[in-house]
Amino acid sequence: MYSTNQTDKRRRPVLPAPDAPRLKSVRLLDQVRERIRYKHDSIRTERQYVYWVRYFIRFNALYARWSAQAPPRGVSSPGRYGSGAVS
């Protein structure tokens, strides 16, 4: 997360509040839950945040796997419709 100041347009990371307790959990989703509970957000907010974090992690893992298996750009595979020529 980033914050912008009105006088200074450079982006700076937002640090946690100094009075916030240290996270006890090691796992990321547990840390998300712990921080949301500390902020006293609703259980539905917690569920949605955890859902989107899981979705983000899963999407990026699948995309990384797909991009590692995909052929280089510009090279088509000899499939049903293509001749296998470089496009």
C-alpha positions, 0 to 999 in steps of 0.5 A: 500500500502506498500513501501520497502526501499533498505537498510531496507527490512521491509514493511512500510505503504505509507503515503499520501503526506503531502501537500495533502488536507484532504478528504471532502467526507465521502463515500469510493468511493467518497474518491477514486474519490477525491484522483484520481482527486487530482493526475490529473489521467485520467477519465478512470483511475478513473472509473477503480479504482472505479470499482475495489474497488466496485468489491472488496467490493462486492466480500468480502461481498458475500464471507462472506455471503456464508461462514456463510451459508456453512456447516463446512468443512468435512461434506457433505450434503445429496445431489443428489450424496453423502450419507451424510457421513463425508468425 
